[in-house]
Amino acid sequence: MLETYKKDRDRAEIWRRGDEMASALFGPGSFEEATLYNEQVVDLDGLKGRLLSISYVPAEGEPGSDEMLRDAEEIFDDHQSGGRVSIEYDTMVYYGQL
């Protein structure tokens, strides 16, 4: 769904340049990385709110936002359990000495 409604591909895929950006900050080969798992459990309003907080999708009232929210409702209905869905994340963390 995000592929369908995202407005700015470069901003949406900044994660693809993580190693490049960490090298620029810490120096090549002088940083470590870790992947952290996270999960957010939300109801339908929480899902819509989370979706609308993403900077690269249409804000409420912008062209495409109504369609996007309808699609989100369908996805929610298909995957909810007990009125909630789980949004799973893998967060890449880069750390080192500056």
N, C-alpha and C positions, 0 to 999 in steps of 0.2 A: 504494500500500500504506500509506503514512503517513497518507493521508486516512482510511483505514479504521480504523487503530488509535490515532490520536492521542487523548490524553485531555483536553487543554486548548487549545482553539482560539486563545485570546488569546496564550498563550506560543508557540504554533507559528507565529504570523503576526506577531510583533513587527517583522519586517523591513518590513512594510507601513507602519510609522510612522517609518522612518528619517529622512526629511526633517524631520518634526515634532520628533523627538528631537534632531537636530543643530541645528535652529533654537533649541530651548530651551537647549542647551549653549553654542553659539557666538554666537547672536543671528541673527535673520533675515537671510539673504543674505550672511552673513559666513563662509561655509565653502565648501570645495570637496568634490567627491566623485569617487571613482574606482572602477571595477569591475575586480577582479583574478580571473583564472581560476586554478583549482587542480584537480588531479586526484589521487585516491587509488586505487591499485591494490591490491586485497585478494583473498585466497583466501576460501573459505566461512567459516572461523572468524573471519577479519578482518571480513567483512561482518556476521556476527552480532554480533560485539563492537561494531562501529561502530553498528549499529542499537540495541543495548541501552544504548549510552552517551547516547542522545537522551533528554532529560529529559521530553519530553511523550508518550512511548510507554510501554506497560506494561513494567516491570522484570521480569527473569527470575523466574518463580514467581507473578507477579500474573495475574489473570484476563486472558485474551487473549494472553499472551506466547507460549504454545506454538503457537497458531494463526499468530501473526505470524511466528515463526521458521520454521514450515513453509512459509508463503508466501514468505519470504526464500529458502529453499532452492530452491523452484520458479523464482523469478526468477533466482537464480544459475545454475541448470541451463540455463535458456533463453538466458542471455546470456554465459556464461563462455567464455573462450578460453584454453586452456592451464591451466585450473584457477584462473583469476583473472577478476575483473571490474573495471571502472573506474568510480569514483564521481566525477562531474564537479561542480564547484562554481563559482559566481560569487559572489565576496565583495564587498559594497559597503563602501567605506571612506569615512568622512567626516573631514575634517581642516580645521583652521583655528587662528587665534590666540585663546587664552582671555583 
